[in-house]
Amino acid sequence: MRVKCVLCDKIEKIKDESPLAKKLRNRPIHTYMCEACNSRIKDRTEERKASGNFVTYRDSSIDDTW
């Protein structure tokens, strides 16, 4: 299966039998990101977390009283 990275438009081939290929076929809302873009985003997110200027909104320490 040919897939295209949503960030860098790089076209790659993945196996048709892989779970990722099945996910992309059955749920069109899911998008593909190449390994280079995925690792770049992961590294930069870790840097922002380490700097202390990163807030996760799913954090349980935020008071959700309505």
C-alpha positions in Angstrom: 0.0 0.0 0.0 1.3 3.4 -0.9 0.9 6.1 1.8 1.8 9.8 1.9 3.0 11.7 4.9 0.7 14.5 5.9 3.6 16.8 6.9 6.4 16.3 4.3 4.4 14.7 1.4 6.9 11.9 1.3 5.4 8.7 -0.4 6.3 5.4 1.2 5.2 1.8 0.8 3.8 -0.3 3.7 2.7 -3.9 3.8 -0.9 -4.4 2.9 -1.3 -6.9 5.8 0.1 -4.6 8.5 -2.2 -3.2 11.2 -1.4 0.3 10.1 -2.5 -0.4 6.6 -5.8 -1.9 7.9 -6.4 1.1 10.1 -5.8 3.5 7.2 -8.1 1.6 4.9 -11.0 1.2 7.3 -10.9 4.6 9.0 -10.2 7.4 6.5 -9.9 10.0 9.2 -6.6 8.5 10.3 -3.6 9.9 8.6 -0.1 8.7 8.0 3.1 10.3 9.3 6.5 9.0 8.2 9.0 7.9 10.9 11.2 11.0 10.4 8.3 13.4 11.0 7.0 11.3 13.9 10.3 11.3 15.7 10.9 15.0 15.1 7.5 15.9 16.6 8.2 13.5 19.5 11.6 15.0 20.2 10.3 18.6 20.1 7.4 17.7 22.4 9.8 16.2 24.9 11.9 19.3 24.8 8.8 21.5 25.5 7.8 19.2 28.4 11.2 19.5 29.9 11.2 23.3 29.6 8.1 23.5 31.8 6.1 25.6 29.3 4.0 22.7 28.2 0.5 22.0 29.5 -1.3 18.8 28.8 -5.1 19.4 29.0 -5.8 15.9 30.0 -3.8 16.3 33.2 -5.8 15.4 36.3 -4.3 18.3 38.3 -6.5 20.8 36.4 -9.7 21.5 38.4 -12.7 20.4 36.3 -15.5 21.7 38.6 -18.5 23.0 36.7 
